[in-house]
Amino acid sequence: MDGTSSIIISGFSAKEAVELHRCLSKHYDINIVDDSAEVLALLDERDIDLLLCRHTKGGFDALELFRQARIMHPETVRLLAGELDRAEQEFAVKDAAIYQFVPNEWGSRQIELLVNRALENRELAYRHRHLSRELKIAEDVLRKHKVNRHSEGQGSRFERLVYCSPNMASLCNLAKKASATNLPILIQGETGTGKELMAKAIHYNSDRKEQPLLVHNCGGMSDELLHSELFGHKRGAFTGAVSDRMGLFPAADGGTVFLDEIADVSPTFQVSLLRFLQEGEVKPLGSDKIIKCDVRVIAACNQPLDTLISKGLFRQDLYYRLNGFQLNIPPLRNRIDDVEVLANFLLEKFSAESNRNILGFSPGVLEKFSYHDWPGNVRELENEIQRMIAITDNNTFITEECLSPHLAALKPRVKPRQEDDTLDGLTLKEKVEQMEARIIEETLTRLRWNQSRAAAELGLSRVGLSNKIKRYNLGAGSAVA
């Protein structure tokens, strides 16, 4: 748990309350309150982790207090002391949802151990709910927005990654092969290209799919916090460590940990991470115990690690450990073919989420999309489509009037035609080939190297256009589809 846990003690005698305060205040924030109304008011004002009360017949009614607390603050752990008859015991279990009864003969030390265990179980329950909710959301999205694979123009899928371009198809084929291994994987790509989606796709296509996938962003964290998050810590290891914490590596034993922004970790922490990758062992902060973990690591960064190695900012031996498979996700400007299938997929997804019925895009919108470089990649495309859905009337198409001003103003980029005398002295066949190469290159340039659209305009098949590009050695610069 983060910070100091807060506990309310109520209904105990003054002597008992003083002894409990002495015993528990070493590790927790203790509030001694005698009135039920004050207890409920304090629960409303502050985040209280545990409620410890003694029930007294004809005196302090802890059962009714717990019943109200259960309704208003169900996340607060409830511990009950006192003698109860059978009816009261049934009420305590059924209506007040007591976590555990505290026997009258127990001393403060035994109660302290019970409090420690109750708060530890509370944290584990929170982690379980969090992971279960994330898994359910992922399953719902996949089920709700499943792409009809046999429909034309819908592209291919690798879990939630949607594509149709050859370079993404090759990348996803490699990722599928990588998922069948236990090797670490390094995913590189600009911000917004889908590195986390790629990591999740790999995990859910691996033998570890029944085990946890835990995600952590390493950017902007101190070494101590990173060590605590990934390796865990023991109570008292540092200021604020009031209870033991299980790190992500032990928690994901048998599964996968995805480390985003791996390039941001310090050289000191790189040594700790390297040791884990070599030995599969972690040592929580403040502990002498070594824990063995079977975890697959998938790391990601938005800048080439080899560049950081050359600058002395990243360890070369750690790079080789992380680089079992390297997957470089191309930016959207280098796979313009994917824009249309992504746009259609996102339109269907966001329309369903917002309970809207949008019929599709007008041809002019998709054409404008093909002119844009998309510096924010798929994330920028998502934002643009969500904005357009919001301003489009139900049961209509999204038109060019809905585009953001910078997209609406885009024009085709035509490569300037240069006059030359290179055709002089050539045979008719050679002149025809040069003219054909020029026409193909100009068409591809104007359409931002969208080969599907260029092939359709030129009356060629996609394979036929690809063969001519290779034959004439045409280059798309940095915008190869």
C-alpha positions in Angstrom: 0.0 0.0 0.0 1.1 3.5 -0.7 1.5 5.8 2.3 0.4 5.1 5.9 -2.8 3.1 6.4 -5.5 4.7 8.6 -7.4 2.8 11.3 -10.4 3.8 13.5 -10.6 2.2 16.9 -14.0 2.5 18.6 -16.1 1.0 21.5 -13.1 -0.2 23.6 -12.4 0.9 27.1 -10.0 3.7 27.7 -7.3 1.2 28.9 -7.8 -1.1 25.9 -7.8 1.9 23.5 -4.5 3.2 24.9 -2.8 -0.2 24.7 -4.0 -0.7 21.1 -2.9 2.8 20.2 0.6 2.1 21.7 0.9 -1.1 19.7 -0.5 -0.1 16.3 0.6 3.5 16.0 4.1 2.4 15.3 3.0 1.5 11.7 -0.5 3.0 11.2 -2.4 6.3 11.6 -4.7 5.6 14.5 -8.0 7.5 15.3 -9.8 6.7 18.6 -13.4 7.7 18.3 -16.2 6.9 20.8 -19.3 7.9 19.0 -20.9 6.0 16.0 -21.9 9.3 14.3 -18.4 10.6 14.6 -17.0 7.3 13.1 -19.3 7.6 10.1 -18.4 11.3 9.7 -14.7 10.4 9.7 -15.2 7.7 7.2 -16.8 10.3 4.9 -14.0 12.8 5.4 -11.0 10.5 5.1 -9.8 7.3 3.4 -10.0 4.8 6.2 -8.5 1.4 5.6 -9.7 -0.5 8.6 -12.4 -0.2 11.3 -11.7 -2.0 14.6 -14.7 -1.9 17.1 -15.9 -3.7 20.2 -19.6 -4.4 20.4 -21.3 -4.1 23.8 -24.9 -5.1 24.5 -26.8 -2.1 25.7 -23.7 0.0 25.1 -21.7 0.6 21.9 -23.6 -0.9 18.9 -20.8 -1.9 16.6 -23.1 -4.1 14.5 -25.3 -1.3 13.3 -22.2 0.9 12.7 -20.7 -1.9 10.6 -23.9 -2.3 8.6 -23.9 1.4 7.7 -20.2 1.4 7.0 -20.6 -1.6 4.7 -23.1 0.3 2.5 -21.3 3.6 2.4 -17.6 2.4 2.5 -17.5 -1.2 1.4 -13.7 -1.0 0.8 -13.0 -0.5 4.6 -11.9 -3.7 6.4 -14.1 -4.4 9.4 -12.9 -6.3 12.6 -15.3 -6.9 15.4 -14.5 -7.7 19.1 -17.1 -8.6 21.8 -19.5 -11.4 22.9 -22.3 -12.1 20.4 -25.3 -14.4 20.6 -26.2 -16.6 17.6 -28.6 -14.0 16.1 -26.0 -11.3 16.4 -23.3 -13.5 14.8 -25.6 -14.2 11.8 -26.3 -10.4 11.5 -22.5 -9.7 11.7 -21.7 -12.1 8.9 -24.7 -11.5 6.6 -25.5 -7.8 7.1 -22.4 -6.2 8.4 -19.9 -8.4 6.4 -17.4 -8.7 9.2 -13.9 -9.6 7.9 -13.0 -11.5 11.2 -14.1 -11.7 14.8 -11.6 -10.8 17.5 -11.8 -13.2 20.5 -12.0 -11.4 23.9 -9.0 -13.2 25.3 -6.7 -11.8 22.5 -4.1 -9.2 23.6 -2.9 -6.2 21.7 0.0 -8.1 20.0 -2.4 -10.7 18.6 -4.7 -8.0 17.3 -1.8 -6.3 15.7 -0.9 -9.4 13.8 -4.6 -9.7 12.7 -4.6 -6.1 11.5 -1.4 -6.6 9.5 -2.9 -9.7 7.8 -6.2 -8.0 7.1 -4.5 -5.0 5.4 -2.2 -7.3 3.4 -5.2 -9.2 2.1 -6.9 -6.0 1.3 -4.1 -5.0 -1.0 -4.0 -8.4 -2.6 -7.8 -8.1 -3.2 -7.3 -4.7 -4.7 -4.7 -6.0 -7.1 -6.9 -8.9 -8.1 -9.9 -6.7 -8.8 -7.7 -4.3 -10.8 -6.2 -7.1 -13.0 -9.6 -8.8 -13.4 -11.2 -5.5 -14.5 -8.5 -4.8 -17.0 -8.8 -8.3 -18.5 -12.6 -8.0 -18.7 -12.3 -4.6 -20.5 -9.9 -6.1 -23.0 -12.2 -9.1 -23.6 -15.2 -6.9 -24.0 -13.5 -4.6 -26.5 -12.3 -7.6 -28.6 -15.7 -9.2 -28.6 -17.6 -6.0 -29.2 -15.4 -4.7 -32.0 -14.3 -7.9 -33.7 -13.5 -7.2 -37.3 -15.2 -9.3 -40.0 -12.2 -10.9 -41.5 -13.8 -12.1 -44.7 -15.0 -8.6 -45.5 -13.1 -6.8 -48.2 -11.0 -3.7 -47.2 -11.0 -4.6 -43.5 -7.4 -5.6 -43.3 -5.7 -8.1 -41.0 -5.7 -8.4 -37.3 -3.1 -9.3 -34.7 -5.3 -9.1 -31.5 -6.1 -5.3 -31.4 -3.6 -4.3 -34.0 -5.2 -3.6 -37.4 -3.2 -3.3 -40.6 -3.0 -4.1 -44.3 0.4 -2.7 -45.3 3.1 -5.2 -46.3 5.6 -3.9 -43.7 3.1 -4.3 -40.8 2.2 -7.7 -42.1 5.8 -8.8 -42.0 6.3 -7.3 -38.6 3.2 -9.0 -37.1 4.3 -12.3 -38.7 7.6 -12.0 -36.9 5.8 -11.0 -33.6 3.7 -14.2 -33.9 6.9 -16.3 -34.2 8.4 -14.4 -31.3 5.3 -15.0 -29.1 5.9 -18.8 -29.4 9.3 -18.4 -27.6 10.3 -17.3 -24.1 12.9 -14.8 -25.4 12.8 -11.2 -24.2 11.5 -8.8 -26.8 12.4 -5.2 -27.5 9.8 -3.1 -29.2 10.9 0.3 -30.7 8.7 2.9 -32.3 7.6 6.5 -32.1 5.0 7.6 -29.6 1.5 6.5 -30.5 2.4 3.6 -32.9 1.0 0.9 -30.7 3.9 -0.6 -28.7 1.7 -1.6 -25.8 -0.9 -3.2 -28.1 1.9 -5.2 -29.7 3.2 -6.4 -26.3 -0.3 -7.5 -25.3 -0.8 -9.3 -28.6 2.4 -11.2 -28.1 1.5 -12.2 -24.5 -2.0 -13.4 -25.4 -0.6 -15.5 -28.3 2.0 -17.1 -26.1 2.0 -20.1 -23.8 1.9 -17.6 -20.9 -1.5 -16.2 -21.8 -3.2 -17.8 -18.8 -0.8 -16.0 -16.4 -0.7 -12.3 -15.6 0.5 -9.6 -18.0 1.6 -6.6 -15.8 2.5 -3.2 -17.4 4.8 -0.5 -15.9 6.0 2.8 -17.3 9.6 3.4 -16.2 9.7 7.0 -17.2 10.3 9.7 -14.6 10.7 7.3 -11.6 13.6 7.2 -9.1 15.7 4.1 -8.7 14.1 3.4 -5.2 10.6 3.6 -6.5 11.4 1.5 -9.6 13.1 -1.1 -7.4 10.1 -1.2 -5.1 7.6 -1.5 -8.0 9.4 -4.2 -9.8 11.3 -6.1 -7.1 9.1 -5.3 -4.1 10.1 -4.2 -0.6 9.9 -5.2 3.1 8.3 -3.1 5.7 10.6 -0.4 7.0 12.9 -0.6 4.0 12.5 3.2 3.5 10.4 6.0 4.8 6.8 5.3 4.1 7.2 1.5 3.7 4.7 0.6 6.4 4.0 -2.9 5.0 5.5 -5.5 2.7 4.9 -5.0 -1.0 5.1 -7.7 -3.7 6.9 -6.4 -6.8 5.7 -6.8 -10.3 8.2 -9.5 -11.2 7.2 -11.8 -8.3 3.5 -11.0 -8.9 3.8 -11.9 -12.6 5.6 -15.2 -12.0 4.8 -17.5 -15.0 3.6 -14.5 -17.0 4.9 -11.4 -18.7 6.0 -7.9 -17.6 5.9 -5.1 -20.1 8.3 -2.2 -19.3 7.6 0.9 -21.3 10.1 3.8 -21.7 13.0 1.5 -20.8 15.4 4.1 -22.2 14.6 6.4 -19.2 16.0 4.1 -16.4 19.2 5.2 -14.8 22.6 3.4 -15.4 22.4 2.1 -11.7 19.0 0.5 -12.2 20.1 -0.9 -15.5 22.5 -3.1 -13.5 19.7 -4.4 -11.3 17.6 -5.2 -14.4 20.5 -6.9 -16.1 21.0 -9.2 -13.1 17.3 -10.2 -13.1 17.4 -11.0 -16.8 20.6 -13.1 -16.3 19.6 -14.9 -13.2 15.8 -14.7 -12.9 16.2 -13.6 -9.3 14.9 -10.6 -7.4 15.7 -9.3 -3.9 13.1 -7.0 -2.4 14.4 -3.8 -0.8 15.2 -4.4 2.9 15.3 -8.2 2.5 18.1 -10.7 2.4 15.8 -13.3 0.7 16.3 -14.1 -3.0 13.1 -14.9 -4.9 13.1 -16.9 -8.1 10.8 -15.6 -10.9 9.9 -17.0 -14.2 8.9 -13.9 -16.1 9.2 -12.9 -19.7 10.2 -9.2 -20.2 9.0 -7.2 -23.1 10.6 -3.7 -23.2 9.7 -0.7 -25.3 11.2 2.7 -26.1 10.4 5.5 -28.5 14.0 6.1 -29.5 16.6 3.7 -30.9 18.6 2.1 -28.1 21.7 1.7 -30.2 21.9 5.5 -30.5 21.8 5.8 -26.7 24.5 3.1 -26.4 26.8 5.2 -28.7 26.3 8.1 -26.3 27.0 6.1 -23.2 23.5 6.4 -21.9 22.5 2.7 -22.1 24.4 -0.4 -21.3 25.3 -2.5 -24.3 25.1 -5.8 -22.3 21.5 -4.9 -21.1 20.6 -4.1 -24.7 21.7 -7.6 -25.9 19.7 -9.2 -23.0 16.5 -7.3 -23.9 17.0 -7.8 -27.7 16.0 -11.5 -28.0 13.6 -10.3 -30.7 13.6 -6.7 -32.0 10.3 -5.4 -33.4 10.5 -1.9 -35.0 6.9 -0.5 -35.5 7.0 1.9 -38.4 5.3 5.3 -38.0 2.0 5.8 -39.7 3.5 8.0 -42.4 5.5 5.0 -43.6 2.4 2.8 -43.9 -0.2 5.0 -45.3 -2.0 1.9 -46.6 -3.0 1.2 -43.0 -4.8 4.6 -42.5 -8.0 3.6 -44.3 -8.5 0.3 -42.5 -7.5 1.8 -39.2 -10.0 4.7 -39.7 -12.8 2.3 -40.5 -12.0 0.2 -37.5 -11.8 3.1 -35.2 -15.0 4.6 -36.6 -16.8 1.4 -35.8 -15.3 1.1 -32.3 -15.9 4.7 -31.2 -19.3 4.9 -32.7 -20.4 1.9 -30.7 -18.8 3.2 -27.5 -20.7 6.5 -27.9 -23.9 4.9 -29.0 -23.8 6.7 -32.3 -24.7 5.4 -35.8 -22.2 6.9 -38.2 -22.5 5.4 -41.7 -18.9 5.9 -42.8 -16.4 8.3 -44.3 -16.9 10.3 -47.5 -14.2 9.5 -50.1 -12.8 13.0 -49.7 -12.1 12.5 -46.0 -10.0 9.3 -46.6 -8.1 11.1 -49.4 -7.2 13.9 -47.0 -6.1 11.4 -44.5 -3.7 10.0 -47.1 -2.0 13.4 -47.5 -1.2 13.8 -43.8 2.1 12.7 -42.2 0.4 11.8 -38.8 3.3 12.9 -36.5 1.2 11.6 -33.6 0.7 8.3 -35.3 -2.3 6.1 -34.5 -3.1 8.1 -31.3 -3.5 11.2 -33.4 -5.8 9.4 -35.8 -7.9 8.1 -32.9 -8.3 11.7 -31.5 -9.3 13.0 -35.0 -11.9 10.3 -35.5 -13.4 10.7 -32.0 -13.7 14.5 -32.6 -15.4 14.0 -36.0 -17.8 11.5 -34.6 -18.8 14.0 -31.9 -19.7 16.7 -34.5 -21.4 14.4 -37.0 -25.2 13.9 -37.0 -26.5 10.4 -36.4 -27.3 8.2 -39.5 -25.0 10.3 -41.8 -21.5 10.1 -43.3 -18.5 12.0 -42.0 -17.7 14.6 -44.6 -14.7 16.9 -45.2 -16.5 19.7 -43.3 -15.8 17.7 -40.1 -12.0 17.6 -40.6 -9.7 19.7 -38.4 -8.6 22.8 -40.3 -5.0 21.6 -40.7 -6.3 18.4 -42.4 -8.9 20.2 -44.5 -6.2 22.5 -45.9 -4.0 19.6 -47.1 -3.3 19.3 -50.9 -1.7 16.5 -52.9 2.1 16.7 -52.9 3.1 16.5 -56.6 6.8 16.1 -57.3 7.9 18.9 -59.6 8.4 17.7 -63.1 11.8 18.6 -64.6 12.4 19.1 -68.2 15.4 17.2 -69.6 16.8 15.8 -72.7 17.3 12.3 -71.4 14.9 10.7 -74.0 17.1 11.8 -76.9 18.9 8.9 -78.5 16.8 6.2 -76.9 14.8 3.5 -78.6 11.0 3.6 -78.5 10.9 0.8 -75.9 13.4 2.6 -73.7 11.4 5.9 -74.1 8.2 4.2 -73.2 9.7 2.6 -70.1 11.1 5.9 -68.9 7.8 7.6 -69.4 6.0 4.7 -67.6 8.4 5.0 -64.7 7.9 8.8 -64.4 4.1 8.4 -64.5 4.1 5.7 -61.8 6.5 7.7 -59.6 4.4 10.9 -59.9 1.2 9.0 -59.1 2.7 7.4 -56.1 4.1 10.7 -54.9 0.8 12.5 -55.3 -1.0 9.7 -53.3 1.7 9.7 -50.6 2.9 6.2 -51.7 -0.5 4.6 -51.0 0.1 1.6 -53.3 -3.4 0.3 -53.2 -4.9 3.7 -54.4 -2.1 4.1 -57.0 -2.7 0.7 -58.4 -6.4 1.3 -58.7 -5.8 4.7 -60.4 -3.3 3.3 -62.9 -5.4 0.2 -63.7 -2.9 -2.2 -62.3 -3.0 -5.0 -59.7 -1.2 -4.4 -56.4 1.3 -7.1 -57.3 1.8 -5.6 -60.8 2.5 -2.2 -59.4 4.9 -3.6 -56.9 6.8 -5.4 -59.7 7.1 -2.2 -61.7 8.4 -0.3 -58.6 11.1 -3.0 -58.3 11.8 -3.1 -62.0 12.3 0.7 -62.3 14.0 0.9 -58.9 11.6 3.6 -57.7 12.0 5.0 -54.1 9.5 6.5 -51.8 12.1 8.2 -49.5 10.9 8.0 -46.0 7.3 7.3 -46.9 7.4 3.8 -48.3 4.1 2.0 -47.7 
